[in-house]
């Protein structure tokens, strides 16, 4: 299991990545999970949106890093 954070990432880009992965045949909750973390203007630590992808296969994680990071 590999967790990859795309920082910064707006919600439309995160959904575009999910659609692309599903188009390649990968399934949510089986091959990968994802979550969108919106910006928090009340905190100094997270003042911009991010997307976190949890990938359950090392080969998929390598492909994901090459394509989206």
Buried (B, 14 or more C-beta within 10 A) or exposed (E): EBEBEBEEBBEEBBEEBBEEBEEEEBEEEEBBBBEBBEEEEEEEEBEEBBBBBBBBBEEBBEBBEEEBE
